[in-house]
Amino acid sequence: MNPDAPLVGLDRIRSAAVLLRGVATRTPLVAFGDPARGQLLKAESLQPIGAFKLRGAYTAIASLGPDELRRGVITYSSGNHAQGVARAARLLGCPAVVVMPDNAPTIKRIRVLADGAEVVTVGPASAERQAVAERLAAERGLAIIPPYDDDRIIAGQGTCGLEIAEDVEDLGLVLVPIGGGGLASGVAVAVKALRPAARVIGVEPELAADASESLALGRIVEWSAADVSRTIADGTRTQALGIRTFAHLRVYLDGIVTVSDAEIAAGVRLAAEEARLVVEPSGALAIAALRFHADEIGLALVRGTVVGVVSGGNVDPAQYRAYLQAPIPT
């Protein structure tokens, strides 16, 4: 990846939006708690695969030529991007291989297999997943579809931000989860292009806060697999931002906050109680920031509507039952 290449622009995100018509859902904005608060949740948990990742995966795979589609694609993912690639490949008639960590939620692995993809299981380190995928791609002639560090992925994920900016005229603040940074990069580009007065703040788990550290230091910092594996937010266990996502976030993101696992678990419960949404821990990051870090994000000073992006709802049923009993921090 070339860090000096031009950043993804609004035109490319608009093109992705046209491509995704009839494939990805234009997800609703759901009131969170008291409507008088002016807080909405962008329910990406209601996508056909239960997460936003279909947007980027389909955009990237659809860009391939006929020969590449015939040979097939490969990716490396802890779950939701794996599902996005498996579904997009099936829709486009393309074979798919997915390299997943052995600690990925069972429900995500089952759904990848249901879409006809081949699953290769490795250890929890994201670097190992990528290395195995690159080796298999070379051996089999497969096209790699990265989970986040790719301009096609950023453009596809940016359609989520495009919808928010189009649907909310008085947009004041957007809170968006950060794992590898593809969603946050695309959302920030679209929001800043259409609603330049709105702030975009990233949200990350305290136990996997490599993006927060990277942006503070002005360079990409890598965390160990053991460290990031501690968080319940499995979709954000990426060890480092990508070169392209770091380049976008440095320009477009207004700030970043970190939330505890206790706050994330409470966010899953609050999504059910106050927005009637089934949300996985990674999807509850913005909710946790809204409810427990209002002062840090300057919520009282926001003029306009606040939108939190709920990135996904693919949660193991047994774990979900436990999250519904999570204590609400005071």
VENZI-V785046 format. One record per helix or strand. SS is the DSSP state (A for helix, B for strand). FROM is the first residue (numbers start at 1). TO is the last residue. Records with the same first field share a line. If there is no record, write none. Layout:
BEGIN
SS: FROM-TO + FROM-TO
END
This chain:
BEGIN
A: 10-19 + 35-37 + 44-46 + 53-62 + 66-71 + 80-91 + 106-114 + 126-140 + 151-167 + 182-194 + 206-208 + 210-217 + 225-228 + 234-236 + 243-252 + 261-275 + 281-292 + 299-301 + 317-323
B: 29-31 + 39-43 + 51-51 + 73-76 + 96-101 + 118-122 + 143-144 + 171-177 + 199-205 + 255-259 + 305-310 + 312-312
END
